[in-house]
Each structure stands twice: as structure tokens, then as C-alpha cells.
Amino acid sequence: MISPGLPMSFVPPSFPFDLALTQPGWLWSLWLGVVLDAVLGEPRRWHPLVGFGRWANVIERRLNRSSSKLRGVLAWSLAVLPVLAAFMALRAAMPDAGHWVLDGIVLYAALGLRSLLEHVWPVGRALQANDLPTARGSVQRIVTRDCSALDEAGVATAAVESTLENGSDAVFASLFWFAVAGAPGVLLHRLANTLDAMWGYRTPRFLHFGWAAARIDDVLNWLPARATAFSYALLGHTRRAWRCWRAQAPLWDSPNAGPVMAAGAGALALQLGGAARYHGRVEDRPVLGEGASPRAADVHRACVLLGRVLALWMLGLTVLALLAGAVA
């Protein structure tokens, strides 16, 4: 029957397949996961991804013994598929009434907004206090580049880039896959993203072994990254962000980080990218965005942009879920 208050001519949105957001209880799960992340932050003890990382390390030590992409595919499968199967078995064994709670907890474990902000804010505070050594130490915890000799602009650039890219990977991609495929989807994405962070390096050790982890993560993040880039552009300097996205994103070596950071840099009217030192070598990265180099206040501006995009996504997902469930 048609829900009260809707006109008789109202037709709820239809989708080419059953999205998770159309399922009963999904909206409760969404808000449960987001609120738990906002209130509790990352679990201090017994984080499930820590256990998964240890399991992945065991597999990598046993299988990464030759330059073989096939071994990397096998390792990825052995790491991810048993975890997914165990979760699906647990979910199937639970009463239907408990699914929304379990799904919300899985989303909470996958989200990382509060953790990201808790790592980025100290960088901005230290820069505002002119405490460059503390700022370098704080930003080094969230980036892989060498931060020991960075000036204020270099530290702020690293912090803003990390905020924009991790906002896509740890927040909006999780929400995207939760909307599309529910808890199994967000779990798959988070496990794949974790393996990419562990194995997806172009070093002699992981060049071939980590190929599968990097490519799978690229595929899973392709749509979420572009949805994130569009959101950054929409809520910032839109024309500049769109111009930077089109012109500069193809120059970046990552098919997903390029659009996210180019659009984010344009949205904030900042210049990101440029040379950075990784593992003792200087990489001359393309310049992204237009404007001045980031300063202390821009770290806070990047965090504010993330918060505004989250509010937009939560509003949009809530409205879509309510409309999709308008007919019982």
C-alpha cells in the first residue's frame, strides 16, 4: 500500500537491481554505523581489521616467495574469502530482526571518519602553534612520504592530501558499498582496501605479489572515488574543481586518487601534489589544483569539507532509502 502523506500518483524510484538501501532495516543500520563511529571512534582494542592484518601477514610470508602475480591472486583469495564466508554464515544464523544491528556494527568497523579527523586535527593545531617538529611527527603517522624535512606548506599539503584521499577510501567508499551491497559489500571493500594498503606497493617485494590487491582495490574504488570527487566539487569552488579534475586527474598515477585529489584541491582553491620523498627517493608528482600552497588553516578547511560532504551523503542516502521503501 502507498505510505500515508504521499500523493496517489507518486511512484518510488526503481533500480536495475535490488540495492541494499531498499531493504528493510537498512536505514537503521546506516545511522547506527555512522553514529557509532562519531561517538566511539576507532576501537582501541580488538579492532577486527588488526586481526585481519595479522592473518594477511601470515599468508604473505608463506606465499610471497617468487615474482608471481598468480600467488598474489591466491593470497588475496585466501585472505578475503574465508572472512566473507564466515560473516555470511554468522548473518544467516541470526534472526532477521538482528540483521540491522549486525550490519550497523560492520559499517561502524569499516568507517574511519573520526579516526581520520583525530589524526589530522593535531597536525593543524601544531602548525597554528608554530610547532613544526610536532606537526611533522603527527603527519608522519598518516602518510608514507618522508616528513622529517618538510616546511609548513609541505606538512599542510601532506595533511590535506591525506584528508581528501582517505575521506574517499575510509568514509565515502564505505557508504557507497553499504548502499549498494549492504554489510557484505562494505566488508569486501574494507578488506580489499586493507590488502591494498599492505601489499599494493611498487617495491621489489610487492611489485608482482601485490598486483592483484592493487587492481581489485582500483576496481572497487572506481565509482566511489568519482562520486566523492563530484561531491567535493559540488560543495567547494565548483567550476575550478571541475576544471582541475578534467585537466589534472589523468596525470596522476592512481586512477582513483587523481580525480579525488584534483577535484578536492580545486574545491579548496589550493595547490597540492608536487615533489615528495618516498623511501629515500624524490618523486616529482604532478601539480594538482589551483591557488596557493596549503597552510595551517587549510588543514581545518579540508576537514570541514569532509564534514559537509558526509552531511550531503547522509541526507541523500536517507531520502533515497525512504523513497525506495515508500511502497510496502
Residue, then its C-alpha position, 0 to 999 in steps of 0.5 A: m500500500i502507498s505510505p500515508g502523506l504521499p500523493m496517489s500518483f507518486v511512484p518510488p524510484s526503481f533500480p536495475f537491481d535490488l540495492a541494499l538501501t531498499q531493504p528493510g532495516w537498512l536505514w537503521s543500520l546506516w545511522l547506527g554505523v555512522v553514529l557509532d563511529a562519531v561517538l566511539g571512534e576507532p576501537r582501541r582494542w580488538h579492532p577486527l581489521v588488526g586481526f585481519g592484518r595479522w592473518a594477511n601477514v601470515i599468508e604473505r610470508r608463506l606465499n610471497r616467495s617468487s615474482s608471481k602475480l598468480r600467488g598474489v591472486l591466491a593470497w588475496s583469495l585466501a585472505v578475503l574469502p574465508v572472512l566473507a564466508a564466515f560473516m555470511a554464515l554468522r548473518a544467516a544464523m541470526p534472526d532477521a530482526g538482528h540483521w540491522v544491528l549486525d550490519g550497523i556494527v560492520l559499517y561502524a568497523a569499516l568507517g574511519l571518519r573520526s579516526l581520520l579527523e583525530h589524526v589530522w586535527p593535531v597536525g593543524r593545531a601544531l602548525q597554528a602553534n608554530d610547532l613544526p617538529t610536532a606537526r611533522g611527527s603527527v603527519q608522519r603517522i598518516v602518510t608514507r612520504d618522508c616528513s622529517a624535512l618538510d616546511e609548513a606548506g609541505v606538512a599542510t599539503a601532506a595533511v590535506e592530501s591525506t584528508l581528501e584521499n582517505g575521506s574517499d577510501a575510509v568514509f565515502a567508499s564505505l557508504f557507497w558499498f553499504a548502499v549498494a551491497g549492504a554489510p557484505g559489500v562494505l566488508l569486501h571493500r574494507l578488506a580489499n582496501t586493507l590488502d591494498a594498503m599492505w601489499g599494493y606497493r611498487t617495491p621489489r617485494f610487492l611489485h608482482f605479489g601485490w598486483a592483484a590487491a592493487r587492481i581489485d582495490d582500483v576496481l572497487n574504488w572506481l565509482p566511489a572515488r568519482a562520486t566523492a570527487f563530484s561531491y567535493a566539487l559540488l560543495g567547494h569552488t565548483r567550476r575550478a574543481w571541475r576544471c582541475w579534475r578534467a585537466q589534472a586527474p589523468l596525470w596522476d598515477s592512481p586512477n582513483a586518487g587523481p580525480v579525488m585529489a584534483a577535484g578536492a584541491g580545486a574545491l579548496a582553491l589550493q595547490l597540492g601534489g608536487a615533489a615528495r620523498y618516498h623511501g629515500r627517493v624524490e618523486d616529482r608528482p604532478v601539480l594538482g589544483e589551483g591557488a596557493s600552497p596549503r597552510a595551517a588553516d587549510v588543514h581545518r578547511a579540508c576537514v570541514l569539507l569532509g564534514r559537509v560532504l558526509a552531511l550531503w551523503m547522509l541526507g541523500l542516502t536517507v531520502l533515497a532509502l525512504l523513497a525506495g521503501a515508500v511502497a510496502 
